Amino acid sequence: MNQSLLKSAAIILILLALAMFYLSYSVGAYPPGITGIGFVVIAVVFLRLRS
């Protein structure tokens, strides 16, 4: 897979994770936070595949 595509996808996932963490905090619910953690894990895997 293209290296820049993996990096771009990882950055988008990290931004989405931050939005989900904020939503989880503001609503006071767990599911958005759990989804945010999943996005971070996927982003880390993409960044590991890149190198």
N, C-alpha and C positions, 0 to 999 in steps of 0.2 A: 504494500500500500504506500502511497505517496507520503513522504515524511511531513511535508507542510500541511497536508490534509489531516494527519493525526494530531499535529500540534494545534491546528485550528479547532478541531473537534474537542480536544482537551480543554482549551480555553473557554469555549462555549459551555461545556459541561460544568466547569468551575464557576462561571458566572451564573448559570442556572442553579447550581448548588447554593450559592450565596443568596439568591432570591428565595429559594425554598427555606433556607435557615431563617431568613427574615420573616417569611410568611408563617413559619412554625412558631416563632417567638411572638409575633403580633396577634395571632389567633389563639395561641396557647394549646395547640394540638400537636401530637407526635407524628402523624403520617407525613407531613411535608418535610420534617427534619430527617426522617428515615430515608425518604427519597433523596434528599440532599446528600446524605452520607453515601448512598449508592452512586450518585453522580460523581462524587469525589473519587470513589474507588475505581470507577470506569475511567475517569480522567487520568489517574495514576497509572493504570494499565496501559492506556494509550501512550503516555509519555515514556513508559518503560519499553514499549515496542518500538518507539521512535529511535532509541539509541542502540 
